[in-house]
Amino acid sequence: MLHLKEHGGAGLGDLVLRACLRDDRFDRQTNDRRGRYLADLVTATEDRQRYVDAVLGFLAKGKVGNLAGPVHDLVYELAIDGHASCADYLRRSWRAWLGRRSRDRYVRGECARYFVKLDGYPAYAEVISWLRANPSVPADIGIHPIGKDVKWHERAVKLRGRIIAEDKAFAMRADFEEIWEEKYGPYKPLLKGGSSLSQVKSRAYPSPHKATEAQKAELRSHIGADLNPYELRWLLRWLTLAQVQLTLAEVRPFIDQYDPAAEGKSQFASPELMLKRGAIIALKNTRATDVRDFALDLIARGDNVSEAIAILEANYEAGDEHLVLALLTANREANEFHGLTTKLLRLAEAIPKGDWTASLLYALEHQWCTFCRGSLGAELIRRRAMTADIACGLAFDAEAEARKLGRKWLKRRGLALP
């Protein structure tokens, strides 16, 4: 960004264009869509129209796949910046996107979602009217993304000076629920988690944070039952969140029964491997010598290191900071480094007396996940270890929350952005 501000697009033009037409985020579920960040990059270049034409030409081809969300996010931000062709595209093309045949229903709804975000309630009413007038539209049309912006309108009272009246906000939600019920059945919020255990299916048990000791004991008794790996993993997860202190003897069978030789070539971990990882993490609430020794043995063997690190949360001893730093600085694959970073953040939060600053700084410098970079920056601020150089880097990060964090820290100290 600093290079573009000083030299325009000289030497970086193709790189900026590549970023606009690719999704290089480390984690598409948690990382920011980067529309604002990319729009700022385009604005800092000399030939802005070149990038606008390239992005709209890419969308015109139709075959965008998972890029529909990030690219439409960029088009929306460019429209906000005054590029009339981008605003015209959103207002003109949403019907074609909703009516197209795509296996991913969210792809269909992206253009309409940003059309609603751009023009507010009138756009929303237009989309709902169109959906009602086109009953032949496939049932999986994917108006859920548009529903997100219905909620967004309820929260945001002002949008560039436009006031959304409270009665209209409620009318919008009613319209959305009605059209959802016509296409999908009764509208229900997406449930988080779940299990095939009959007790949980019938909602006989509360969330793990509200469970009584009797309920915890009853679910704990299911550990030895004849359950499949998915059910066992869910059960261990529930008990972990309920702060139940499981013994090594209870979970060791699920760890030892995993056979690495049986792992297939799929890019996804097998249910047995996921159960093993869940069984290791289930020991994070238990403080015991044998549990700590088990974690150190896993780390020494390089076996599920990030999961083993989680066990140190309840088994911390002075000097563990050096162990974590040594693991981070080793030459590790990106996903493994990301796993270590998430466990480091939990350790730093759970053990504030620990000297984690060196590990936090190293992780921030080498972490690909923009969401984690923001979390690492926040932890450094809490520990009063933030510096102007680090805050300046965060101020130009691709993650919106990280940028806000860095700029707020600089502003409070009267420091200007470069």
C-alpha positions as CSV (number, residue, x, y, z in Angstrom):
1,M,0.0,0.0,0.0
2,L,2.8,2.4,0.9
3,H,4.6,1.6,-2.4
4,L,1.4,2.3,-4.4
5,K,0.8,5.6,-2.6
6,E,4.3,6.7,-3.5
7,H,4.8,5.2,-6.9
8,G,1.3,4.4,-8.2
9,G,0.9,1.1,-9.9
10,A,4.5,1.0,-11.3
11,G,5.8,-2.5,-10.9
12,L,2.8,-3.8,-9.0
13,G,-0.1,-3.4,-11.4
14,D,-0.3,-7.1,-12.4
15,L,0.0,-8.2,-8.8
16,V,-2.9,-5.9,-7.8
17,L,-5.0,-7.3,-10.7
18,R,-4.2,-10.8,-9.7
19,A,-5.3,-10.1,-6.1
20,C,-8.6,-8.7,-7.4
21,L,-9.4,-11.8,-9.4
22,R,-8.2,-14.5,-7.0
23,D,-9.1,-15.6,-3.5
24,D,-5.8,-16.0,-1.7
25,R,-7.3,-15.8,1.8
26,F,-5.8,-18.4,4.2
27,D,-9.2,-19.3,5.7
28,R,-12.3,-18.3,3.7
29,Q,-14.6,-18.9,6.6
30,T,-13.0,-16.4,9.1
31,N,-10.9,-14.1,7.0
32,D,-12.3,-10.8,5.7
33,R,-13.5,-10.7,2.1
34,R,-11.0,-7.9,1.5
35,G,-13.2,-5.8,-0.7
36,R,-12.3,-2.5,1.1
37,Y,-8.7,-3.4,1.2
38,L,-8.5,-4.2,-2.5
39,A,-10.6,-1.1,-3.4
40,D,-8.0,1.0,-1.5
41,L,-5.2,-0.7,-3.6
42,V,-7.1,0.0,-6.8
43,T,-7.6,3.7,-5.7
44,A,-3.9,4.1,-5.0
45,T,-3.0,3.0,-8.6
46,E,-2.7,5.3,-11.6
47,D,-5.0,3.5,-14.0
48,R,-8.0,2.7,-11.8
49,Q,-10.4,2.1,-14.8
50,R,-8.2,-0.8,-16.0
51,Y,-8.9,-2.8,-12.8
52,V,-12.6,-1.9,-12.8
53,D,-13.0,-3.1,-16.4
54,A,-11.1,-6.3,-15.6
55,V,-13.2,-7.1,-12.6
56,L,-16.5,-6.4,-14.4
57,G,-15.3,-8.4,-17.4
58,F,-14.5,-11.3,-15.2
59,L,-18.0,-11.3,-13.7
60,A,-19.5,-11.0,-17.2
61,K,-18.0,-14.4,-18.1
62,G,-20.2,-16.0,-15.4
63,K,-17.9,-18.8,-14.3
64,V,-16.7,-17.4,-11.0
65,G,-17.4,-20.2,-8.6
66,N,-16.3,-19.4,-5.0
67,L,-15.0,-16.0,-6.1
68,A,-18.6,-14.7,-6.3
69,G,-18.5,-13.4,-2.8
70,P,-15.1,-11.7,-2.7
71,V,-15.4,-10.2,-6.2
72,H,-18.9,-8.8,-5.5
73,D,-17.6,-7.4,-2.3
74,L,-14.9,-5.5,-4.2
75,V,-17.5,-4.3,-6.8
76,Y,-19.6,-2.9,-4.0
77,E,-16.7,-1.0,-2.4
78,L,-15.7,0.4,-5.8
79,A,-19.3,1.5,-6.3
80,I,-19.1,3.3,-2.9
81,D,-15.9,5.0,-4.1
82,G,-17.9,6.5,-7.0
83,H,-17.3,4.1,-9.9
84,A,-20.7,4.4,-11.6
85,S,-20.1,1.3,-13.8
86,C,-19.9,-0.9,-10.6
87,A,-23.1,0.5,-9.1
88,D,-24.8,0.0,-12.4
89,Y,-23.6,-3.6,-12.6
90,L,-25.1,-4.4,-9.1
91,R,-28.4,-2.7,-10.0
92,R,-28.6,-4.4,-13.4
93,S,-27.3,-7.9,-13.0
94,W,-28.8,-9.3,-9.7
95,R,-31.8,-10.9,-11.5
96,A,-29.5,-12.8,-13.9
97,W,-27.5,-14.1,-10.9
98,L,-30.6,-15.2,-9.0
99,G,-32.0,-17.0,-12.0
100,R,-28.9,-18.9,-13.0
101,R,-28.3,-22.5,-12.4
102,S,-25.5,-23.1,-10.0
103,R,-24.8,-25.9,-7.5
104,D,-23.9,-23.3,-4.9
105,R,-27.0,-21.3,-3.9
106,Y,-24.9,-18.7,-2.1
107,V,-23.3,-17.8,-5.4
108,R,-26.7,-16.9,-6.8
109,G,-27.6,-14.5,-4.0
110,E,-24.3,-12.6,-3.8
111,C,-25.1,-9.9,-6.4
112,A,-28.6,-9.3,-4.9
113,R,-27.0,-9.1,-1.5
114,Y,-24.7,-6.3,-2.4
115,F,-27.5,-4.6,-4.4
116,V,-29.5,-4.4,-1.2
117,K,-26.5,-3.3,0.7
118,L,-25.9,-0.5,-1.8
119,D,-29.5,0.9,-2.2
120,G,-31.1,-0.2,1.1
121,Y,-34.8,-0.9,1.5
122,P,-36.0,0.0,-2.0
123,A,-33.6,-2.6,-3.4
124,Y,-34.7,-5.1,-0.8
125,A,-38.4,-4.6,-1.7
126,E,-37.5,-5.0,-5.4
127,V,-35.7,-8.3,-4.8
128,I,-38.5,-9.7,-2.7
129,S,-41.1,-8.7,-5.4
130,W,-39.1,-10.4,-8.1
131,L,-38.8,-13.6,-6.0
132,R,-42.5,-13.7,-5.5
133,A,-43.2,-13.1,-9.2
134,N,-40.8,-15.9,-10.2
135,P,-42.0,-19.1,-8.5
136,S,-40.1,-21.2,-11.0
137,V,-36.8,-20.1,-9.5
138,P,-35.1,-23.2,-8.0
139,A,-35.9,-23.9,-4.4
140,D,-32.2,-23.6,-3.4
141,I,-32.1,-20.0,-4.8
142,G,-30.0,-18.9,-1.8
143,I,-31.7,-15.8,-0.4
144,H,-29.9,-16.5,2.9
145,P,-27.1,-14.0,2.0
146,I,-29.8,-11.4,1.4
147,G,-31.3,-12.2,4.8
148,K,-27.9,-11.4,6.4
149,D,-28.4,-7.8,5.1
150,V,-31.9,-7.7,6.4
151,K,-30.5,-8.2,9.9
152,W,-27.7,-5.7,9.0
153,H,-30.4,-3.1,8.1
154,E,-32.1,-3.7,11.5
155,R,-28.8,-3.0,13.3
156,A,-27.6,-0.1,11.2
157,V,-29.8,3.0,11.7
158,K,-27.8,5.1,9.3
159,L,-26.3,4.3,5.9
160,R,-24.6,7.2,4.3
161,G,-27.2,9.6,5.8
162,R,-30.2,7.3,4.9
163,I,-32.5,6.5,7.8
164,I,-34.1,3.1,8.0
165,A,-37.4,3.5,10.0
166,E,-38.0,0.9,12.7
167,D,-41.3,-0.2,11.2
168,K,-39.7,-0.8,7.8
169,A,-37.0,-2.9,9.5
170,F,-39.6,-5.2,11.0
171,A,-41.5,-5.3,7.7
172,M,-38.3,-6.4,6.0
173,R,-37.8,-9.3,8.4
174,A,-41.4,-10.3,8.0
175,D,-41.1,-10.3,4.2
176,F,-37.9,-12.3,4.4
177,E,-39.4,-15.0,6.7
178,E,-42.5,-15.2,4.5
179,I,-40.6,-15.8,1.2
180,W,-38.2,-18.2,3.1
181,E,-41.2,-20.2,4.3
182,E,-42.6,-20.4,0.7
183,K,-39.4,-21.9,-0.6
184,Y,-37.9,-23.8,2.4
185,G,-40.6,-24.3,5.1
186,P,-40.7,-22.5,8.5
187,Y,-37.8,-20.2,8.9
188,K,-35.3,-21.2,11.6
189,P,-31.9,-19.8,12.5
190,L,-29.1,-22.1,11.7
191,L,-28.2,-24.2,14.7
192,K,-24.6,-24.4,15.9
193,G,-23.2,-27.8,16.6
194,G,-25.4,-30.9,17.0
195,S,-25.2,-34.6,17.6
196,S,-27.0,-37.8,16.8
197,L,-27.3,-38.6,20.5
198,S,-31.0,-38.8,21.1
199,Q,-30.8,-36.8,24.3
200,V,-29.3,-33.9,22.4
201,K,-31.6,-34.2,19.4
202,S,-34.6,-33.8,21.7
203,R,-32.9,-30.8,23.3
204,A,-33.0,-32.5,26.7
205,Y,-29.6,-31.1,27.5
206,P,-28.8,-27.4,27.7
207,S,-25.6,-25.9,26.3
208,P,-22.4,-27.2,28.0
209,H,-22.0,-23.8,29.7
210,K,-25.4,-24.2,31.5
211,A,-25.4,-27.9,32.3
212,T,-25.8,-29.2,35.9
213,E,-23.3,-31.6,37.5
214,A,-25.8,-34.4,37.1
215,Q,-26.2,-33.7,33.4
216,K,-22.4,-33.6,33.0
217,A,-22.1,-37.0,34.8
218,E,-24.8,-38.6,32.7
219,L,-23.3,-37.5,29.4
220,R,-19.8,-38.6,30.7
221,S,-21.2,-42.1,31.2
222,H,-21.8,-42.3,27.5
223,I,-18.0,-42.3,26.8
224,G,-17.9,-46.1,27.0
225,A,-21.0,-46.6,24.9
226,D,-21.1,-48.0,21.4
227,L,-20.9,-44.7,19.5
228,N,-19.4,-44.0,16.1
229,P,-16.4,-41.6,15.8
230,Y,-18.6,-38.6,15.0
231,E,-20.8,-39.1,18.1
232,L,-17.7,-39.7,20.3
233,R,-16.0,-36.6,19.0
234,W,-19.1,-34.5,19.7
235,L,-19.5,-36.0,23.1
236,L,-15.8,-35.2,24.0
237,R,-16.3,-31.7,22.6
238,W,-19.4,-31.1,24.8
239,L,-17.6,-32.3,27.9
240,T,-14.6,-30.2,27.2
241,L,-16.7,-27.0,26.8
242,A,-18.5,-28.0,30.1
243,Q,-15.1,-27.9,31.8
244,V,-15.3,-31.6,32.8
245,Q,-11.9,-32.9,33.9
246,L,-11.5,-36.2,32.0
247,T,-8.8,-38.6,32.9
248,L,-6.1,-39.9,30.6
249,A,-7.5,-43.4,31.1
250,E,-10.9,-42.3,29.8
251,V,-9.7,-40.9,26.5
252,R,-6.5,-42.9,25.8
253,P,-8.3,-45.7,23.9
254,F,-9.5,-43.2,21.3
255,I,-6.0,-41.9,20.9
256,D,-4.2,-45.2,20.7
257,Q,-6.8,-46.9,18.3
258,Y,-6.0,-44.5,15.5
259,D,-3.9,-46.1,12.8
260,P,-2.0,-43.6,10.5
261,A,-1.5,-46.3,7.9
262,A,-5.2,-46.5,7.4
263,E,-5.5,-42.8,6.6
264,G,-6.7,-42.4,3.0
265,K,-5.5,-39.9,0.4
266,S,-8.4,-37.6,0.9
267,Q,-7.6,-33.9,1.6
268,F,-9.9,-34.2,4.6
269,A,-8.9,-35.9,7.8
270,S,-10.6,-39.2,8.6
271,P,-13.3,-39.4,11.4
272,E,-10.8,-41.5,13.4
273,L,-8.1,-38.8,13.2
274,M,-10.6,-36.1,14.1
275,L,-11.6,-38.2,17.1
276,K,-8.0,-38.6,18.2
277,R,-7.5,-34.9,18.0
278,G,-10.7,-34.3,20.0
279,A,-9.6,-36.8,22.6
280,I,-6.3,-35.0,23.1
281,I,-7.9,-31.6,23.5
282,A,-10.5,-33.1,25.9
283,L,-7.6,-33.2,28.4
284,K,-7.1,-29.4,28.4
285,N,-9.2,-29.0,31.6
286,T,-7.3,-31.7,33.6
287,R,-4.3,-30.8,35.7
288,A,-2.4,-33.9,36.4
289,T,1.2,-35.1,36.2
290,D,0.5,-37.9,33.8
291,V,-1.5,-35.6,31.5
292,R,1.4,-33.1,31.3
293,D,3.9,-35.9,30.7
294,F,1.6,-37.2,27.9
295,A,1.5,-33.8,26.3
296,L,5.2,-33.4,26.4
297,D,5.7,-36.9,24.9
298,L,3.4,-36.0,22.0
299,I,5.3,-32.7,21.4
300,A,8.7,-34.6,21.5
301,R,7.4,-37.1,18.9
302,G,5.8,-34.4,16.7
303,D,2.5,-36.0,17.1
304,N,-0.5,-33.6,17.0
305,V,1.6,-30.9,18.4
306,S,-1.0,-28.1,18.4
307,E,-3.5,-30.3,20.2
308,A,-0.9,-31.2,22.8
309,I,-0.1,-27.5,23.4
310,A,-3.7,-27.1,24.4
311,I,-3.2,-29.4,27.4
312,L,-0.6,-27.0,28.8
313,E,-3.4,-24.6,29.5
314,A,-4.2,-26.4,32.7
315,N,-0.7,-27.8,33.2
316,Y,1.4,-24.7,32.8
317,E,4.8,-24.5,34.4
318,A,7.3,-21.7,34.2
319,G,9.4,-22.0,31.1
320,D,6.7,-23.4,28.8
321,E,6.9,-20.1,26.9
322,H,10.3,-21.2,25.6
323,L,8.8,-24.5,24.5
324,V,6.1,-22.8,22.5
325,L,8.5,-20.3,20.9
326,A,10.8,-23.2,19.8
327,L,7.8,-24.9,18.2
328,L,6.8,-21.8,16.3
329,T,10.2,-21.0,15.0
330,A,10.7,-24.5,13.7
331,N,10.1,-24.8,9.9
332,R,6.4,-25.7,9.9
333,E,3.7,-26.1,7.3
334,A,1.2,-23.3,7.1
335,N,-1.8,-25.2,8.6
336,E,0.3,-26.5,11.5
337,F,1.6,-23.0,12.2
338,H,-1.9,-21.7,12.2
339,G,-3.0,-24.4,14.7
340,L,-0.1,-23.5,17.0
341,T,-1.0,-19.8,16.7
342,T,-4.6,-20.4,17.8
343,K,-3.4,-22.4,20.8
344,L,-0.9,-19.7,21.7
345,L,-3.7,-17.1,21.8
346,R,-5.7,-19.3,24.1
347,L,-2.6,-19.9,26.3
348,A,-1.9,-16.2,26.5
349,E,-5.5,-15.4,27.5
350,A,-5.7,-18.2,30.0
351,I,-2.3,-17.6,31.6
352,P,-1.8,-13.8,31.6
353,K,1.2,-14.1,33.9
354,G,3.2,-16.0,31.3
355,D,5.7,-14.1,29.2
356,W,4.3,-14.9,25.7
357,T,5.3,-11.6,24.1
358,A,8.2,-13.1,22.0
359,S,5.9,-15.9,20.7
360,L,3.1,-13.4,19.9
361,L,5.5,-11.2,17.9
362,Y,6.9,-14.1,16.0
363,A,3.5,-15.4,15.2
364,L,2.2,-12.0,14.1
365,E,5.1,-11.6,11.7
366,H,4.8,-15.0,10.0
367,Q,1.0,-15.7,10.3
368,W,-0.9,-15.9,7.0
369,C,-4.4,-15.9,8.6
370,T,-5.5,-12.2,8.7
371,F,-8.1,-13.0,11.4
372,C,-5.3,-14.4,13.6
373,R,-3.1,-11.3,12.9
374,G,-5.9,-9.1,14.3
375,S,-6.2,-11.3,17.4
376,L,-2.4,-11.3,17.9
377,G,-2.4,-7.5,17.7
378,A,-5.2,-7.3,20.3
379,E,-3.3,-9.5,22.7
380,L,-0.1,-7.5,22.3
381,I,-2.1,-4.3,23.1
382,R,-3.5,-6.0,26.2
383,R,0.0,-6.8,27.3
384,R,1.2,-3.3,26.5
385,A,3.7,-4.7,24.0
386,M,2.5,-3.0,20.9
387,T,4.9,-0.8,19.0
388,A,4.4,1.9,16.3
389,D,5.9,-0.3,13.6
390,I,3.6,-3.2,14.4
391,A,0.6,-0.9,14.6
392,C,1.4,0.7,11.3
393,G,1.6,-2.8,9.7
394,L,-1.8,-3.7,11.1
395,A,-3.2,-0.4,9.9
396,F,-2.7,-1.5,6.3
397,D,-3.7,-5.2,6.9
398,A,-6.2,-7.0,4.6
399,E,-8.4,-7.7,7.6
400,A,-10.9,-4.9,8.4
401,E,-10.7,-5.5,12.2
402,A,-6.9,-5.5,12.2
403,R,-6.8,-2.2,10.3
404,K,-9.2,-0.7,12.8
405,L,-7.1,-2.0,15.7
406,G,-3.8,-0.6,14.3
407,R,-5.3,2.8,13.3
408,K,-7.0,3.2,16.7
409,W,-3.8,2.5,18.6
410,L,-1.9,5.1,16.5
411,K,-4.6,7.7,16.8
412,R,-4.7,7.4,20.6
413,R,-0.9,8.2,20.7
414,G,-1.2,11.1,18.2
415,L,0.8,9.2,15.5
416,A,-0.2,9.7,11.8
417,L,-0.2,7.0,9.2
418,P,2.6,7.1,6.7
